[in-house]
Amino acid sequence: MNQNEKVVLVTGASSGIGEATSRLLAARGARVVLGARRTDRLAAITSEIHASGGQAEQRALDVTSLEDMRAFVAFARERFGRVDVIVNNAGLMPLSPLSALKVDEWNRMIDVNIRGVLHGIAAALPLMEAQGSGHVVNVSSIGGHTAFPAAAVYCATKYAVVAITESLRQETTTVRATTISPGVTESELAGTITHDGSIAAMRDFRRVAIPASAVAEAIAWAIAQPDSVDVSEIVIRPTASPY
């Protein structure tokens, strides 16, 4: 099956990497199902994809709910008959030093960044195994390879995504598993930061950033490889950034 025939589910599709990935894959002929909490944004993006001749559906999705994720996958199967790829992209990044004790923000990151990925796998993997093929693409970060000040919990969640994806790859000979680890990327992710010092640091960190469309291209490339080829990980970052 080539890329143009695949049914691709994208979480966190209302902005940033998720939106860019949905638009790019739909433009290349994939049948895309967009999921996120902001249904107004999903509806607008889906409408624009339709206007450009693409195929897309959208559904409200809270990745922290396993029931919601299962309903999202079932919705995609009902609309298109199968699920070929799930891009577990939804994520949060409210950075702060551990001494700030923003425990509620830590827990929210764990819920979205780790449990959200696990819920996507739990919902899609049985169907993919039954089909005899499938592809799980999990979006991590360069923070999944090194730690940064004020990013302990965020980096921990992204390290977890790398470990989960690699374990999945080793556990199945049917489903492909890919980690995408972007460096600093243009998105709304920094908008969740509430710690003043971290806001200032991130403003400086983001002076050099790649567009979300560049990460979307990396995801599309991994998906487009033959089913016998598993692209285990792609790290993509700004040329001008040391991180």
NUKE-275877 format. One line per field, with one value per residue: residue in three letters; x, y, z of N, C-alpha, C in turn. Coordinates in nm, 2 decimals, padded with zeros to 4 digits. Example, Ala and Ser with C-alpha at 12.3 -4.5 7.8 and 13.67 -1.06 7.14 Angstrom:
residuo <- (Ala	Ser)
n_x <- (01.32	01.28)
n_y <- (-00.57	-00.22)
n_z <- (00.78	00.71)
ca_x <- (01.23	01.37)
ca_y <- (-00.45	-00.11)
ca_z <- (00.78	00.71)
c_x <- (01.32	01.29)
c_y <- (-00.33	00.00)
c_z <- (00.78	00.79)
% end
This chain:
residuo <- (Met	Asn	Gln	Asn	Glu	Lys	Val	Val	Leu	Val	Thr	Gly	Ala	Ser	Ser	Gly	Ile	Gly	Glu	Ala	Thr	Ser	Arg	Leu	Leu	Ala	Ala	Arg	Gly	Ala	Arg	Val	Val	Leu	Gly	Ala	Arg	Arg	Thr	Asp	Arg	Leu	Ala	Ala	Ile	Thr	Ser	Glu	Ile	His	Ala	Ser	Gly	Gly	Gln	Ala	Glu	Gln	Arg	Ala	Leu	Asp	Val	Thr	Ser	Leu	Glu	Asp	Met	Arg	Ala	Phe	Val	Ala	Phe	Ala	Arg	Glu	Arg	Phe	Gly	Arg	Val	Asp	Val	Ile	Val	Asn	Asn	Ala	Gly	Leu	Met	Pro	Leu	Ser	Pro	Leu	Ser	Ala	Leu	Lys	Val	Asp	Glu	Trp	Asn	Arg	Met	Ile	Asp	Val	Asn	Ile	Arg	Gly	Val	Leu	His	Gly	Ile	Ala	Ala	Ala	Leu	Pro	Leu	Met	Glu	Ala	Gln	Gly	Ser	Gly	His	Val	Val	Asn	Val	Ser	Ser	Ile	Gly	Gly	His	Thr	Ala	Phe	Pro	Ala	Ala	Ala	Val	Tyr	Cys	Ala	Thr	Lys	Tyr	Ala	Val	Val	Ala	Ile	Thr	Glu	Ser	Leu	Arg	Gln	Glu	Thr	Thr	Thr	Val	Arg	Ala	Thr	Thr	Ile	Ser	Pro	Gly	Val	Thr	Glu	Ser	Glu	Leu	Ala	Gly	Thr	Ile	Thr	His	Asp	Gly	Ser	Ile	Ala	Ala	Met	Arg	Asp	Phe	Arg	Arg	Val	Ala	Ile	Pro	Ala	Ser	Ala	Val	Ala	Glu	Ala	Ile	Ala	Trp	Ala	Ile	Ala	Gln	Pro	Asp	Ser	Val	Asp	Val	Ser	Glu	Ile	Val	Ile	Arg	Pro	Thr	Ala	Ser	Pro	Tyr)
n_x <- (00.08	00.07	00.16	-00.04	-00.28	-00.33	-00.48	-00.47	-00.43	-00.42	-00.32	-00.35	-00.40	-00.48	-00.31	00.03	00.27	00.10	-00.12	00.02	00.11	-00.12	-00.23	-00.03	-00.02	-00.28	-00.28	-00.12	-00.27	-00.35	-00.59	-00.71	-00.76	-00.84	-00.77	-00.83	-00.87	-00.97	-01.23	-01.33	-01.10	-01.02	-01.24	-01.22	-00.97	-01.02	-01.22	-01.08	-00.90	-01.07	-01.16	-00.94	-00.94	-00.87	-00.90	-01.06	-01.15	-01.28	-01.26	-01.35	-01.11	-00.97	-00.67	-00.60	-00.79	-00.86	-01.10	-01.20	-00.99	-01.01	-01.26	-01.21	-01.03	-01.21	-01.40	-01.25	-01.21	-01.47	-01.53	-01.34	-01.27	-01.04	-00.73	-00.43	-00.21	-00.11	-00.04	00.09	00.09	00.00	00.09	00.23	00.41	00.48	00.72	00.93	01.15	01.23	01.21	01.01	00.79	00.55	00.34	00.09	00.11	00.32	00.19	-00.01	00.15	00.26	00.02	-00.07	00.16	00.28	00.08	-00.11	00.02	00.05	-00.22	-00.30	-00.15	-00.27	-00.53	-00.50	-00.33	-00.43	-00.61	-00.44	-00.27	-00.45	-00.51	-00.28	-00.09	00.05	00.13	00.29	00.35	00.53	00.56	00.84	01.10	01.40	01.44	01.40	01.64	01.83	01.88	01.75	01.78	01.50	01.34	01.29	01.07	00.93	01.13	01.17	00.92	00.95	01.17	01.05	00.87	01.05	01.15	00.92	00.84	01.06	01.05	00.81	00.87	01.04	00.88	00.69	00.64	00.49	00.38	00.50	00.72	00.79	00.99	00.98	01.18	01.18	01.38	01.39	01.09	00.85	00.56	00.26	00.34	00.50	00.33	00.21	00.36	00.40	00.58	00.77	01.05	01.12	00.96	01.10	01.35	01.28	01.19	01.43	01.55	01.40	01.46	01.58	01.42	01.27	01.01	00.69	00.61	00.84	00.89	00.66	00.72	00.93	00.78	00.61	00.79	00.89	00.65	00.61	00.79	00.86	00.65	00.82	01.02	01.14	01.16	01.33	01.39	01.38	01.57	01.53	01.63	01.70	01.94	02.10	02.10	02.25	02.13)
n_y <- (-00.12	00.21	00.55	00.72	00.59	00.54	00.53	00.77	00.86	01.14	01.28	01.57	01.76	02.01	02.23	02.34	02.08	01.87	01.97	02.06	01.81	01.68	01.84	01.81	01.53	01.48	01.64	01.49	01.27	01.09	00.96	01.13	01.15	01.37	01.46	01.63	01.85	02.11	02.17	02.36	02.46	02.22	02.17	02.39	02.34	02.09	02.16	02.33	02.14	01.98	02.17	02.19	01.96	01.73	01.44	01.41	01.37	01.47	01.46	01.53	01.49	01.37	01.28	01.18	01.01	00.68	00.56	00.76	00.77	00.51	00.53	00.72	00.59	00.38	00.54	00.63	00.39	00.31	00.51	00.48	00.22	00.10	00.13	00.26	00.41	00.57	00.88	00.98	01.26	01.46	01.69	01.85	02.13	02.27	02.43	02.44	02.50	02.23	02.31	02.50	02.35	02.28	02.08	02.00	02.07	01.90	01.65	01.68	01.69	01.43	01.28	01.36	01.35	01.09	00.90	00.96	00.87	00.60	00.53	00.57	00.37	00.15	00.16	00.14	-00.07	-00.34	-00.35	-00.30	-00.52	-00.72	-00.66	-00.72	-00.53	-00.20	00.12	00.29	00.61	00.80	01.11	01.25	01.43	01.64	01.67	01.42	01.30	01.43	01.62	01.93	02.24	02.33	02.16	01.91	01.73	01.74	01.65	01.39	01.27	01.27	01.11	00.88	00.83	00.76	00.52	00.36	00.35	00.21	-00.03	-00.12	-00.16	-00.38	-00.57	-00.65	-00.79	-00.71	-00.45	-00.13	00.09	00.42	00.68	01.03	01.29	01.61	01.91	02.25	02.39	02.58	02.65	02.62	02.53	02.64	02.81	02.71	02.75	02.86	02.96	03.24	03.28	03.06	03.12	03.34	03.22	03.03	03.20	03.30	03.06	02.99	03.15	03.06	02.84	02.56	02.53	02.39	02.24	02.12	01.91	01.77	01.68	01.50	01.30	01.22	01.11	00.89	00.74	00.68	00.49	00.15	-00.12	-00.32	-00.19	-00.03	00.28	00.37	00.59	00.95	01.23	01.57	01.90	02.26	02.39	02.59	02.57	02.47	02.28)
n_z <- (00.00	-00.10	00.01	-00.06	-00.03	00.23	00.56	00.80	01.13	01.33	01.63	01.85	01.65	01.60	01.57	01.51	01.47	01.44	01.29	01.06	00.97	00.91	00.71	00.51	00.45	00.37	00.14	-00.02	-00.07	00.13	00.35	00.61	00.96	01.20	01.53	01.83	02.11	02.06	01.89	01.72	01.58	01.46	01.29	01.11	00.99	00.87	00.69	00.52	00.41	00.27	00.08	-00.07	-00.20	-00.06	00.15	00.46	00.80	01.12	01.47	01.81	02.07	02.36	02.46	02.71	02.79	02.77	02.67	02.51	02.32	02.21	02.09	01.90	01.73	01.65	01.52	01.30	01.17	01.10	00.92	00.71	00.69	00.78	00.97	00.91	01.00	01.30	01.43	01.71	01.85	02.02	02.28	02.58	02.72	02.97	03.10	03.39	03.68	03.90	04.16	04.17	04.21	04.06	04.06	03.96	03.70	03.63	03.65	03.45	03.22	03.23	03.20	02.94	02.77	02.81	02.89	02.69	02.46	02.51	02.53	02.26	02.14	02.26	02.17	01.89	01.82	01.85	01.63	01.41	01.43	01.37	01.11	00.99	00.93	01.00	01.14	01.39	01.49	01.70	01.85	01.99	02.12	02.10	02.37	02.46	02.45	02.58	02.88	03.01	03.19	03.39	03.26	03.35	03.40	03.16	02.98	03.08	03.02	02.74	02.71	02.79	02.58	02.37	02.47	02.49	02.22	02.10	02.24	02.15	01.88	01.90	01.99	01.80	01.48	01.29	01.30	01.23	01.40	01.49	01.61	01.62	01.67	01.73	01.72	01.83	01.74	01.54	01.70	01.91	02.15	02.35	02.47	02.69	02.91	03.24	03.43	03.50	03.47	03.30	03.08	02.97	02.92	02.73	02.52	02.43	02.35	02.14	01.93	01.71	01.50	01.34	01.08	01.15	00.93	00.83	01.01	00.96	00.70	00.76	00.90	00.70	00.52	00.66	00.68	00.42	00.34	00.23	00.35	00.45	00.56	00.85	00.98	01.24	01.40	01.37	01.41	01.40	01.35	01.39	01.17	01.27	01.54	01.85	01.99)
ca_x <- (00.00	00.15	00.12	-00.17	-00.40	-00.33	-00.57	-00.37	-00.49	-00.32	-00.36	-00.30	-00.40	-00.54	-00.21	00.17	00.31	-00.02	-00.19	00.10	00.12	-00.26	-00.24	00.06	-00.06	-00.40	-00.24	-00.05	-00.37	-00.39	-00.72	-00.66	-00.85	-00.78	-00.82	-00.78	-00.98	-01.03	-01.31	-01.34	-00.99	-01.03	-01.34	-01.16	-00.86	-01.08	-01.29	-00.98	-00.85	-01.18	-01.17	-00.82	-00.95	-00.83	-01.00	-01.03	-01.25	-01.23	-01.34	-01.30	-01.03	-00.89	-00.58	-00.58	-00.90	-00.85	-01.23	-01.20	-00.90	-01.07	-01.37	-01.14	-00.99	-01.33	-01.46	-01.17	-01.23	-01.60	-01.54	-01.25	-01.26	-00.91	-00.64	-00.29	-00.10	-00.15	00.06	00.07	00.16	-00.05	00.18	00.23	00.55	00.48	00.85	00.96	01.24	01.16	01.19	00.88	00.68	00.43	00.30	-00.03	00.16	00.39	00.09	-00.07	00.25	00.26	-00.10	-00.08	00.28	00.30	-00.05	-00.17	00.09	00.01	-00.36	-00.30	-00.11	-00.37	-00.65	-00.48	-00.24	-00.51	-00.66	-00.33	-00.22	-00.55	-00.50	-00.15	00.01	00.02	00.25	00.27	00.45	00.52	00.64	00.92	01.17	01.54	01.44	01.40	01.78	01.92	01.80	01.77	01.73	01.36	01.27	01.31	00.96	00.91	01.23	01.14	00.81	00.99	01.25	00.96	00.82	01.15	01.16	00.80	00.84	01.16	01.00	00.70	00.93	01.10	00.77	00.60	00.70	00.38	00.35	00.62	00.72	00.89	01.00	01.02	01.24	01.22	01.44	01.29	01.00	00.75	00.43	00.20	00.38	00.56	00.23	00.16	00.46	00.35	00.69	00.82	01.19	01.12	00.91	01.21	01.45	01.22	01.19	01.57	01.58	01.32	01.50	01.60	01.33	01.22	00.87	00.62	00.60	00.96	00.87	00.56	00.79	01.00	00.68	00.56	00.89	00.89	00.53	00.61	00.88	00.79	00.61	00.93	01.13	01.10	01.24	01.31	01.39	01.43	01.60	01.53	01.65	01.75	02.09	02.17	02.08	02.34	02.06)
ca_y <- (00.00	00.33	00.65	00.79	00.51	00.51	00.60	00.82	00.93	01.24	01.35	01.71	01.80	02.15	02.33	02.30	01.97	01.79	02.04	02.05	01.68	01.65	01.91	01.76	01.40	01.49	01.69	01.38	01.17	01.01	00.99	01.18	01.17	01.47	01.46	01.73	01.91	02.23	02.13	02.47	02.46	02.10	02.19	02.48	02.27	01.99	02.23	02.37	02.03	01.94	02.27	02.17	01.83	01.62	01.36	01.43	01.37	01.52	01.42	01.57	01.38	01.39	01.16	01.12	00.92	00.56	00.54	00.86	00.72	00.39	00.58	00.79	00.48	00.32	00.64	00.62	00.26	00.32	00.60	00.44	00.07	00.04	00.23	00.22	00.49	00.67	00.97	01.02	01.39	01.55	01.70	01.97	02.16	02.38	02.41	02.52	02.43	02.14	02.39	02.57	02.26	02.29	01.94	01.98	02.07	01.77	01.54	01.70	01.64	01.28	01.23	01.38	01.31	00.95	00.82	00.98	00.78	00.46	00.51	00.56	00.24	00.05	00.17	00.11	-00.18	-00.46	-00.34	-00.31	-00.66	-00.80	-00.63	-00.77	-00.42	-00.08	00.20	00.38	00.72	00.88	01.24	01.28	01.56	01.63	01.65	01.27	01.25	01.50	01.70	02.07	02.30	02.37	02.07	01.77	01.64	01.73	01.56	01.26	01.22	01.24	00.99	00.76	00.81	00.69	00.39	00.30	00.32	00.11	-00.16	-00.17	-00.21	-00.51	-00.67	-00.69	-00.81	-00.67	-00.31	-00.05	00.19	00.53	00.80	01.15	01.38	01.74	02.02	02.37	02.40	02.68	02.59	02.69	02.45	02.72	02.89	02.64	02.77	02.96	03.01	03.36	03.26	02.97	03.19	03.42	03.13	02.97	03.30	03.30	02.93	02.97	03.25	02.98	02.73	02.51	02.53	02.26	02.17	02.04	01.79	01.70	01.61	01.38	01.20	01.17	01.03	00.76	00.66	00.64	00.38	00.02	-00.19	-00.40	-00.09	00.04	00.39	00.36	00.72	01.06	01.35	01.68	02.02	02.37	02.38	02.70	02.55	02.37	02.18)
ca_z <- (00.00	-00.10	00.10	-00.11	00.00	00.38	00.65	00.90	01.24	01.39	01.75	01.86	01.51	01.58	01.55	01.51	01.40	01.41	01.18	00.94	00.92	00.86	00.58	00.41	00.41	00.29	00.01	-00.09	-00.10	00.24	00.42	00.74	01.06	01.29	01.66	01.93	02.20	02.00	01.77	01.62	01.49	01.37	01.18	01.01	00.91	00.79	00.58	00.42	00.34	00.17	-00.02	-00.15	-00.27	00.02	00.23	00.60	00.90	01.24	01.59	01.94	02.13	02.48	02.46	02.84	02.81	02.69	02.61	02.40	02.21	02.14	02.01	01.79	01.63	01.59	01.42	01.17	01.10	01.05	00.80	00.60	00.68	00.83	01.02	00.87	01.07	01.40	01.47	01.85	01.85	02.13	02.39	02.65	02.76	03.07	03.17	03.52	03.76	04.00	04.29	04.16	04.26	03.99	04.06	03.88	03.56	03.61	03.63	03.33	03.12	03.23	03.14	02.79	02.69	02.82	02.88	02.56	02.36	02.55	02.49	02.12	02.11	02.31	02.08	01.75	01.80	01.82	01.49	01.32	01.43	01.30	00.97	00.94	00.90	01.06	01.17	01.50	01.48	01.82	01.85	02.11	02.12	02.14	02.51	02.48	02.43	02.67	02.98	03.01	03.31	03.39	03.17	03.40	03.38	03.01	02.92	03.13	02.94	02.61	02.72	02.80	02.44	02.30	02.52	02.46	02.08	02.08	02.29	02.06	01.76	01.92	02.03	01.69	01.34	01.20	01.30	01.23	01.51	01.45	01.69	01.56	01.78	01.67	01.80	01.85	01.62	01.55	01.74	02.03	02.27	02.46	02.53	02.81	03.02	03.33	03.51	03.44	03.42	03.19	02.96	02.92	02.86	02.60	02.42	02.37	02.29	02.02	01.83	01.59	01.50	01.21	01.07	01.17	00.80	00.82	01.09	00.89	00.59	00.81	00.93	00.58	00.46	00.74	00.65	00.28	00.31	00.21	00.47	00.51	00.61	00.97	01.01	01.39	01.46	01.30	01.49	01.31	01.43	01.31	01.14	01.34	01.68	01.90	02.07)
c_x <- (00.09	00.09	-00.02	-00.29	-00.42	-00.43	-00.48	-00.45	-00.38	-00.39	-00.29	-00.30	-00.46	-00.44	-00.07	00.19	00.19	-00.10	-00.11	00.11	-00.01	-00.27	-00.15	00.02	-00.18	-00.37	-00.18	-00.14	-00.41	-00.52	-00.69	-00.78	-00.79	-00.85	-00.75	-00.90	-01.05	-01.10	-01.33	-01.22	-00.99	-01.13	-01.29	-01.06	-00.92	-01.15	-01.19	-00.91	-00.95	-01.18	-01.05	-00.83	-00.91	-00.94	-00.96	-01.16	-01.19	-01.32	-01.27	-01.23	-00.96	-00.80	-00.56	-00.69	-00.88	-00.98	-01.24	-01.11	-00.95	-01.19	-01.32	-01.10	-01.11	-01.40	-01.38	-01.20	-01.37	-01.61	-01.46	-01.22	-01.13	-00.84	-00.49	-00.18	-00.17	-00.03	00.02	00.15	00.12	00.06	00.17	00.38	00.55	00.61	00.86	01.07	01.17	01.13	01.07	00.77	00.55	00.38	00.19	00.02	00.25	00.30	00.02	00.02	00.25	00.14	-00.11	00.04	00.31	00.18	-00.11	-00.11	00.05	-00.14	-00.38	-00.26	-00.21	-00.49	-00.62	-00.41	-00.32	-00.56	-00.55	-00.28	-00.32	-00.55	-00.38	-00.05	-00.04	00.15	00.21	00.39	00.43	00.62	00.71	00.97	01.32	01.55	01.42	01.54	01.87	01.83	01.84	01.72	01.58	01.28	01.27	01.19	00.92	01.00	01.21	01.02	00.86	01.09	01.16	00.90	00.92	01.16	01.04	00.80	00.94	01.12	00.89	00.76	00.99	00.99	00.69	00.68	00.60	00.36	00.48	00.60	00.83	00.88	01.05	01.06	01.28	01.29	01.34	01.22	00.89	00.62	00.38	00.25	00.43	00.45	00.17	00.25	00.40	00.46	00.76	00.97	01.20	01.06	01.02	01.32	01.40	01.22	01.32	01.60	01.51	01.35	01.53	01.51	01.30	01.07	00.81	00.61	00.73	00.95	00.77	00.63	00.86	00.90	00.63	00.66	00.89	00.77	00.54	00.70	00.80	00.76	00.72	01.04	01.07	01.20	01.23	01.31	01.44	01.45	01.61	01.53	01.70	01.90	02.16	02.17	02.18	02.27	01.98)
c_y <- (00.12	00.44	00.71	00.71	00.49	00.59	00.64	00.90	01.02	01.30	01.48	01.78	01.94	02.26	02.26	02.18	01.88	01.84	02.03	01.91	01.64	01.71	01.84	01.62	01.40	01.55	01.59	01.26	01.08	01.05	01.01	01.20	01.26	01.46	01.56	01.77	02.03	02.20	02.24	02.48	02.33	02.12	02.28	02.42	02.17	02.05	02.28	02.26	01.98	02.04	02.25	02.03	01.71	01.55	01.37	01.42	01.42	01.48	01.48	01.46	01.44	01.27	01.10	01.02	00.80	00.54	00.64	00.82	00.60	00.44	00.66	00.69	00.41	00.41	00.63	00.49	00.26	00.40	00.55	00.30	00.01	00.16	00.18	00.29	00.57	00.75	01.03	01.15	01.48	01.56	01.84	02.00	02.28	02.37	02.50	02.44	02.34	02.22	02.47	02.49	02.27	02.15	01.91	01.98	01.95	01.66	01.56	01.65	01.49	01.22	01.24	01.32	01.16	00.87	00.84	00.89	00.64	00.43	00.50	00.42	00.13	00.05	00.12	-00.02	-00.31	-00.47	-00.36	-00.46	-00.75	-00.78	-00.69	-00.66	-00.30	-00.01	00.30	00.48	00.80	01.00	01.26	01.42	01.54	01.62	01.50	01.21	01.32	01.58	01.84	02.13	02.34	02.27	01.93	01.68	01.63	01.63	01.41	01.19	01.19	01.13	00.87	00.73	00.73	00.55	00.30	00.26	00.21	-00.02	-00.21	-00.22	-00.35	-00.61	-00.72	-00.70	-00.76	-00.52	-00.23	00.05	00.29	00.64	00.92	01.25	01.52	01.83	02.13	02.39	02.51	02.61	02.67	02.62	02.53	02.80	02.83	02.67	02.89	03.02	03.12	03.34	03.17	03.03	03.27	03.33	03.07	03.07	03.31	03.17	02.92	03.08	03.18	02.86	02.69	02.52	02.39	02.18	02.08	01.91	01.70	01.62	01.49	01.27	01.14	01.08	00.89	00.67	00.61	00.53	00.24	-00.04	-00.27	-00.32	-00.02	00.15	00.41	00.50	00.83	01.18	01.47	01.81	02.14	02.36	02.48	02.68	02.45	02.26	02.08)
c_z <- (00.00	-00.01	00.07	-00.07	00.15	00.45	00.77	01.00	01.30	01.52	01.77	01.73	01.49	01.56	01.54	01.42	01.35	01.29	01.05	00.88	00.85	00.72	00.47	00.36	00.33	00.15	-00.08	-00.11	00.01	00.29	00.56	00.83	01.17	01.42	01.75	02.01	02.14	01.87	01.67	01.52	01.40	01.26	01.07	00.92	00.82	00.67	00.48	00.34	00.23	00.05	-00.12	-00.22	-00.19	00.09	00.38	00.68	01.03	01.36	01.72	02.01	02.25	02.49	02.60	02.88	02.72	02.61	02.49	02.28	02.14	02.05	01.89	01.68	01.57	01.49	01.29	01.10	01.04	00.92	00.69	00.60	00.74	00.90	00.99	00.96	01.18	01.44	01.61	01.87	01.96	02.24	02.46	02.70	02.86	03.15	03.30	03.59	03.86	04.13	04.28	04.20	04.19	03.96	03.97	03.73	03.53	03.57	03.50	03.21	03.11	03.17	02.99	02.72	02.70	02.81	02.75	02.46	02.39	02.51	02.34	02.07	02.14	02.22	01.94	01.72	01.77	01.67	01.39	01.31	01.35	01.15	00.91	00.90	00.98	01.10	01.28	01.50	01.61	01.82	01.98	02.10	02.13	02.30	02.55	02.47	02.53	02.76	02.97	03.14	03.29	03.30	03.22	03.37	03.23	02.95	02.96	03.05	02.80	02.60	02.72	02.66	02.36	02.34	02.48	02.31	02.05	02.13	02.20	01.93	01.78	01.95	01.91	01.56	01.24	01.19	01.31	01.34	01.48	01.56	01.61	01.67	01.72	01.77	01.81	01.72	01.64	01.59	01.86	02.16	02.38	02.53	02.66	02.93	03.11	03.42	03.44	03.38	03.30	03.06	02.89	02.85	02.73	02.49	02.35	02.30	02.16	01.91	01.70	01.59	01.36	01.20	01.10	01.04	00.78	00.89	01.02	00.77	00.64	00.85	00.80	00.51	00.53	00.70	00.51	00.25	00.30	00.34	00.53	00.57	00.73	00.99	01.16	01.45	01.37	01.40	01.39	01.39	01.34	01.29	01.23	01.49	01.73	01.97	01.98)
% end
